[in-house]
Amino acid sequence: MRTAVITGASNGIGYELARLFARDGWKLVLVARDPGRLNSAAGNIAGEGSGPVEVCACDLSDRDAVARMGSELAARPGGVDALVNNAGFGEYGYFSGMAPATVEAMISTNVSSLVLLTRNLLPGMVERGSGKILNVASVAGFIPGPFMAVYYATKAFVLSFSEALSEETGGTGVTVSVLCPGPTNTGFAARAKVGDSDLFKGPLVQSAGAVAIEAYRGMMDGKTVIVTGLSNRIMVQLIRLVPRFLIRKAVRQRQENRGKK
């Protein structure tokens, strides 16, 4: 039975992806910070598939804990066949006023844990000649983000890192994909303090379930960059035609308006 490890699996896109894996008969290892929410999610997901569901409560901002978990996962009999690095968070505000601990936690969760888990599990996949990795970035990874500078930069890292690994693993039987959703109905906006923004309202906001379906299909097909939603795909193409200074100004204006609500 194939095994998939999914971080940030207690809600949102990670939870919806876990449901899709379960329905296809995968054995799951679900990772999240909150044990209560994680166990509740695992109970719901277990009822949707035929494979067992394990939980691993881990704070992904704790690099030592992530390193231990990664080593344990890599040593599992039969290895891990799919890794979904979904966990991440953002926060709105001036970088100069952001608490250093928040900055460090964001980089550790969004970037360091993703890199460490990939480093632990990718060699086994290459050795076995099969495996799939899905890293969750964002359309924010294509542009700079004034007032959410660290979050946008972490997603740019994830996008670049994933595309590079996709090339490195060519011909090995392992595929690396990167998911770039736009505004999605999850708990992200509330935690980032942007829940009242127009960006997260209206018909263009996707559900976590819809994003997960596109992501799962793209991952299984070995697609490298998965931008979900037609409007987001159009935006990403238009970004390439607009001078960078205009993009910075436009994003700043939108972010400033978001903060005044």
The 8 nearest C-alpha neighbors of each residue, nearest first, counted from 0:
[[1, 25, 26, 2, 24, 50, 77, 80],
 [0, 2, 25, 80, 26, 3, 79, 24],
 [1, 3, 26, 79, 80, 25, 27, 81],
 [2, 4, 81, 27, 82, 80, 79, 28],
 [3, 5, 28, 82, 27, 29, 83, 81],
 [6, 4, 83, 29, 8, 30, 82, 84],
 [7, 5, 30, 8, 86, 85, 84, 31],
 [6, 8, 86, 31, 13, 85, 9, 30],
 [7, 9, 13, 14, 6, 10, 29, 5],
 [8, 10, 37, 40, 14, 36, 7, 31],
 [11, 9, 14, 8, 13, 12, 7, 40],
 [12, 10, 185, 14, 207, 13, 15, 186],
 [11, 13, 207, 15, 14, 211, 16, 10],
 [14, 12, 8, 16, 7, 15, 11, 85],
 [13, 15, 8, 10, 17, 16, 11, 9],
 [16, 14, 12, 18, 17, 13, 208, 211],
 [15, 17, 13, 19, 211, 18, 14, 12],
 [18, 16, 14, 20, 15, 19, 21, 13],
 [17, 19, 21, 15, 16, 20, 44, 22],
 [20, 18, 16, 22, 21, 17, 23, 15],
 [19, 21, 17, 23, 22, 18, 25, 16],
 [22, 20, 48, 18, 24, 25, 23, 19],
 [21, 23, 48, 19, 24, 20, 47, 18],
 [24, 22, 20, 21, 25, 19, 48, 49],
 [25, 23, 21, 50, 49, 22, 48, 20],
 [26, 24, 1, 21, 20, 50, 2, 23],
 [25, 27, 2, 50, 51, 1, 52, 3],
 [28, 26, 52, 3, 2, 53, 4, 25],
 [27, 29, 53, 4, 54, 52, 3, 5],
 [28, 30, 54, 5, 8, 4, 55, 27],
 [29, 31, 6, 55, 56, 8, 7, 5],
 [32, 30, 7, 56, 57, 33, 6, 8],
 [31, 33, 58, 57, 56, 34, 30, 59],
 [32, 34, 35, 36, 31, 37, 56, 57],
 [35, 33, 37, 56, 36, 38, 32, 31],
 [36, 34, 38, 37, 33, 39, 40, 32],
 [37, 35, 39, 38, 33, 34, 9, 40],
 [36, 38, 9, 34, 40, 35, 39, 33],
 [37, 39, 41, 35, 40, 36, 34, 42],
 [38, 40, 36, 42, 37, 41, 35, 43],
 [41, 39, 37, 43, 9, 42, 38, 36],
 [42, 40, 38, 44, 43, 39, 45, 37],
 [43, 41, 39, 45, 40, 44, 38, 46],
 [42, 44, 40, 41, 45, 46, 39, 47],
 [43, 45, 41, 46, 47, 42, 18, 40],
 [46, 44, 42, 47, 43, 48, 41, 52],
 [45, 47, 44, 43, 48, 42, 49, 41],
 [48, 46, 44, 45, 22, 21, 18, 49],
 [49, 47, 21, 22, 50, 24, 45, 46],
 [50, 48, 24, 51, 21, 47, 22, 45],
 [49, 51, 26, 24, 25, 48, 52, 21],
 [52, 50, 26, 27, 53, 45, 49, 25],
 [53, 51, 27, 45, 28, 26, 41, 50],
 [54, 52, 28, 27, 29, 51, 55, 41],
 [55, 53, 29, 28, 30, 56, 52, 38],
 [54, 56, 30, 29, 57, 31, 53, 28],
 [55, 57, 32, 31, 34, 30, 54, 33],
 [58, 56, 32, 31, 59, 55, 30, 64],
 [57, 59, 32, 60, 61, 31, 56, 64],
 [60, 58, 108, 61, 57, 112, 65, 62],
 [59, 61, 108, 107, 104, 58, 62, 112],
 [62, 60, 59, 64, 63, 58, 65, 107],
 [61, 63, 65, 64, 60, 66, 112, 59],
 [62, 64, 66, 65, 61, 67, 68, 60],
 [65, 63, 67, 61, 66, 62, 68, 57],
 [66, 64, 62, 68, 63, 67, 69, 59],
 [65, 67, 63, 69, 64, 68, 62, 70],
 [68, 66, 64, 70, 65, 69, 71, 63],
 [67, 69, 65, 71, 66, 70, 72, 64],
 [68, 70, 66, 72, 116, 71, 67, 119],
 [71, 69, 73, 67, 68, 72, 66, 74],
 [70, 72, 68, 74, 69, 73, 67, 75],
 [73, 71, 69, 75, 74, 70, 68, 79],
 [72, 74, 70, 120, 71, 75, 119, 78],
 [73, 75, 71, 72, 70, 76, 78, 77],
 [76, 74, 78, 72, 73, 77, 71, 79],
 [77, 75, 78, 74, 73, 79, 72, 71],
 [78, 76, 75, 79, 74, 80, 2, 1],
 [79, 77, 75, 76, 73, 80, 123, 74],
 [78, 80, 2, 81, 3, 77, 120, 73],
 [79, 81, 130, 2, 3, 1, 131, 78],
 [82, 80, 3, 131, 132, 130, 79, 4],
 [83, 81, 132, 4, 3, 5, 133, 84],
 [82, 84, 5, 133, 85, 132, 134, 4],
 [85, 83, 134, 6, 113, 86, 135, 133],
 [84, 86, 135, 6, 7, 83, 13, 134],
 [87, 85, 7, 6, 84, 109, 108, 88],
 [86, 88, 109, 108, 85, 89, 105, 7],
 [87, 89, 105, 187, 109, 191, 90, 86],
 [90, 88, 191, 150, 105, 91, 147, 87],
 [89, 91, 191, 147, 192, 92, 190, 88],
 [90, 92, 147, 191, 146, 192, 193, 89],
 [93, 91, 146, 94, 147, 90, 97, 96],
 [92, 94, 146, 95, 96, 97, 91, 147],
 [93, 95, 97, 96, 92, 146, 148, 147],
 [96, 94, 93, 97, 98, 92, 99, 146],
 [97, 95, 93, 94, 98, 92, 99, 146],
 [96, 98, 94, 95, 99, 93, 92, 101],
 [97, 99, 101, 100, 96, 102, 95, 94],
 [100, 98, 102, 101, 103, 97, 104, 96],
 [99, 101, 103, 98, 102, 104, 97, 105],
 [102, 100, 104, 98, 99, 103, 105, 97],
 [101, 103, 99, 105, 100, 104, 106, 98],
 [102, 104, 100, 106, 101, 105, 107, 99],
 [105, 103, 107, 60, 101, 102, 106, 108],
 [104, 106, 102, 108, 103, 107, 109, 101],
 [105, 107, 103, 109, 110, 104, 108, 102],
 [108, 106, 111, 60, 104, 105, 110, 109],
 [109, 107, 60, 59, 105, 112, 106, 87],
 [108, 110, 87, 106, 105, 107, 153, 111],
 [111, 109, 113, 106, 107, 112, 108, 153],
 [110, 112, 107, 114, 113, 115, 108, 106],
 [113, 111, 115, 108, 114, 110, 107, 59],
 [112, 114, 110, 111, 116, 115, 84, 117],
 [113, 115, 117, 111, 112, 116, 118, 110],
 [116, 114, 118, 112, 117, 113, 111, 119],
 [117, 115, 119, 69, 118, 113, 114, 112],
 [116, 118, 114, 120, 119, 115, 121, 113],
 [119, 117, 115, 116, 121, 120, 114, 122],
 [120, 118, 116, 117, 69, 73, 121, 115],
 [119, 121, 117, 73, 118, 122, 123, 116],
 [120, 122, 124, 123, 117, 118, 119, 125],
 [123, 121, 125, 124, 120, 126, 119, 118],
 [124, 122, 126, 125, 121, 120, 127, 78],
 [123, 125, 121, 130, 127, 122, 126, 129],
 [124, 126, 128, 122, 123, 127, 171, 121],
 [125, 127, 123, 124, 128, 122, 129, 171],
 [126, 128, 124, 125, 129, 123, 130, 172],
 [129, 127, 172, 125, 126, 171, 124, 173],
 [130, 128, 172, 173, 124, 127, 125, 80],
 [129, 131, 173, 80, 124, 81, 174, 172],
 [130, 132, 81, 174, 173, 175, 80, 82],
 [131, 133, 175, 82, 81, 83, 176, 174],
 [134, 132, 83, 176, 177, 175, 84, 82],
 [133, 135, 177, 84, 83, 178, 176, 85],
 [136, 134, 178, 85, 177, 84, 133, 179],
 [135, 137, 154, 179, 178, 157, 158, 134],
 [138, 179, 136, 139, 180, 140, 154, 181],
 [137, 139, 179, 140, 181, 141, 180, 136],
 [140, 138, 137, 151, 141, 142, 154, 144],
 [139, 141, 155, 154, 138, 137, 151, 142],
 [140, 142, 139, 138, 155, 235, 143, 238],
 [143, 141, 139, 140, 144, 151, 246, 138],
 [144, 142, 151, 247, 145, 148, 152, 141],
 [145, 143, 148, 147, 151, 146, 250, 142],
 [144, 146, 148, 251, 147, 143, 250, 254],
 [147, 145, 92, 93, 148, 91, 144, 254],
 [148, 146, 91, 144, 145, 150, 149, 151],
 [147, 149, 144, 145, 151, 146, 150, 152],
 [148, 150, 152, 151, 147, 153, 102, 106],
 [149, 151, 89, 153, 152, 147, 148, 154],
 [150, 152, 154, 139, 148, 144, 153, 149],
 [153, 151, 155, 149, 154, 150, 148, 156],
 [154, 152, 156, 150, 155, 151, 149, 110],
 [153, 155, 140, 136, 157, 156, 151, 152],
 [156, 140, 154, 152, 158, 153, 157, 159],
 [155, 157, 153, 159, 154, 158, 160, 152],
 [156, 158, 154, 160, 155, 159, 136, 161],
 [157, 159, 155, 161, 156, 160, 136, 154],
 [160, 158, 156, 162, 161, 157, 155, 163],
 [161, 159, 157, 163, 158, 162, 156, 164],
 [162, 160, 164, 158, 163, 159, 157, 177],
 [161, 163, 165, 159, 164, 160, 158, 223],
 [164, 162, 160, 166, 165, 161, 159, 167],
 [165, 163, 167, 161, 166, 162, 168, 160],
 [164, 166, 175, 162, 163, 168, 167, 161],
 [165, 167, 169, 164, 163, 168, 162, 175],
 [168, 166, 164, 165, 169, 163, 170, 171],
 [167, 169, 165, 166, 171, 173, 164, 170],
 [170, 168, 166, 171, 167, 165, 173, 172],
 [169, 171, 172, 168, 173, 167, 166, 128],
 [172, 170, 173, 168, 169, 128, 125, 129],
 [171, 173, 129, 128, 170, 174, 130, 125],
 [174, 172, 130, 129, 171, 131, 168, 125],
 [173, 175, 131, 221, 165, 132, 130, 176],
 [176, 174, 132, 165, 133, 131, 223, 161],
 [177, 175, 223, 133, 224, 218, 222, 132],
 [178, 176, 134, 224, 133, 135, 161, 225],
 [177, 179, 135, 225, 136, 134, 226, 180],
 [180, 137, 178, 226, 138, 136, 225, 227],
 [181, 179, 137, 227, 226, 138, 178, 182],
 [180, 182, 138, 183, 231, 137, 179, 227],
 [183, 181, 204, 199, 205, 198, 180, 184],
 [184, 182, 205, 204, 206, 185, 207, 181],
 [183, 185, 206, 207, 205, 204, 182, 186],
 [186, 184, 11, 187, 183, 207, 188, 12],
 [185, 187, 189, 188, 190, 11, 184, 10],
 [186, 188, 190, 185, 189, 191, 88, 89],
 [189, 187, 194, 191, 193, 190, 186, 192],
 [188, 190, 194, 192, 191, 187, 186, 193],
 [189, 191, 187, 192, 188, 186, 90, 89],
 [190, 192, 90, 89, 188, 189, 193, 91],
 [193, 191, 189, 190, 194, 91, 188, 90],
 [194, 192, 188, 196, 195, 191, 189, 91],
 [193, 195, 188, 189, 196, 192, 199, 191],
 [196, 194, 193, 197, 260, 199, 257, 192],
 [195, 197, 198, 257, 193, 194, 199, 200],
 [198, 196, 200, 199, 195, 201, 257, 194],
 [197, 199, 196, 200, 182, 204, 201, 195],
 [200, 198, 197, 182, 196, 204, 194, 201],
 [201, 199, 197, 198, 204, 202, 196, 203],
 [200, 202, 203, 204, 199, 197, 198, 205],
 [201, 203, 204, 200, 205, 199, 206, 198],
 [204, 202, 201, 205, 230, 200, 182, 228],
 [205, 203, 182, 183, 202, 199, 201, 200],
 [206, 204, 183, 203, 184, 209, 207, 182],
 [205, 207, 184, 208, 209, 183, 210, 204],
 [206, 208, 12, 210, 11, 209, 184, 211],
 [207, 209, 211, 206, 210, 15, 212, 12],
 [210, 208, 212, 206, 211, 207, 205, 213],
 [211, 209, 207, 213, 208, 212, 214, 227],
 [210, 212, 214, 208, 16, 209, 213, 12],
 [211, 213, 215, 209, 214, 210, 216, 208],
 [214, 212, 216, 210, 211, 215, 217, 227],
 [213, 215, 211, 217, 212, 216, 218, 210],
 [216, 214, 218, 212, 217, 213, 211, 219],
 [215, 217, 219, 213, 218, 214, 220, 212],
 [218, 216, 220, 222, 214, 215, 219, 213],
 [217, 219, 221, 215, 220, 216, 222, 176],
 [218, 220, 216, 221, 217, 215, 131, 222],
 [219, 221, 217, 218, 222, 216, 215, 174],
 [222, 220, 218, 219, 174, 217, 223, 176],
 [223, 221, 217, 220, 218, 176, 224, 225],
 [222, 224, 176, 177, 175, 221, 225, 165],
 [225, 223, 177, 176, 222, 178, 226, 179],
 [224, 226, 178, 179, 177, 227, 217, 223],
 [227, 225, 179, 180, 232, 178, 224, 231],
 [228, 226, 180, 225, 210, 213, 231, 179],
 [227, 229, 231, 230, 232, 226, 180, 205],
 [228, 230, 232, 231, 233, 227, 226, 234],
 [231, 229, 233, 232, 228, 234, 203, 227],
 [232, 230, 234, 233, 228, 229, 181, 235],
 [231, 233, 229, 235, 234, 230, 226, 228],
 [234, 232, 230, 236, 231, 235, 237, 229],
 [233, 235, 231, 237, 236, 232, 238, 230],
 [234, 236, 238, 232, 233, 237, 231, 239],
 [235, 237, 233, 234, 238, 239, 232, 240],
 [238, 236, 234, 239, 240, 235, 233, 241],
 [239, 237, 235, 241, 240, 236, 234, 246],
 [238, 240, 237, 236, 241, 235, 242, 243],
 [239, 241, 237, 238, 242, 236, 243, 235],
 [240, 242, 238, 239, 243, 237, 246, 245],
 [243, 241, 245, 244, 246, 240, 239, 238],
 [242, 244, 246, 245, 247, 241, 238, 142],
 [243, 245, 247, 246, 242, 248, 241, 249],
 [244, 246, 248, 243, 247, 242, 249, 241],
 [247, 245, 243, 249, 244, 248, 250, 242],
 [246, 248, 244, 250, 245, 249, 251, 243],
 [249, 247, 251, 245, 246, 250, 252, 244],
 [250, 248, 246, 252, 251, 247, 245, 253],
 [249, 251, 253, 247, 252, 248, 254, 246],
 [252, 250, 254, 248, 145, 249, 253, 255],
 [253, 251, 255, 249, 250, 254, 248, 256],
 [252, 254, 250, 256, 251, 255, 257, 249],
 [253, 255, 257, 251, 256, 252, 250, 258],
 [256, 254, 258, 252, 257, 253, 251, 259],
 [257, 255, 253, 259, 258, 254, 252, 260],
 [258, 256, 254, 196, 255, 259, 260, 253],
 [257, 259, 255, 256, 260, 254, 193, 91],
 [260, 258, 256, 257, 255, 254, 196, 195],
 [259, 258, 257, 195, 256, 196, 193, 255]]
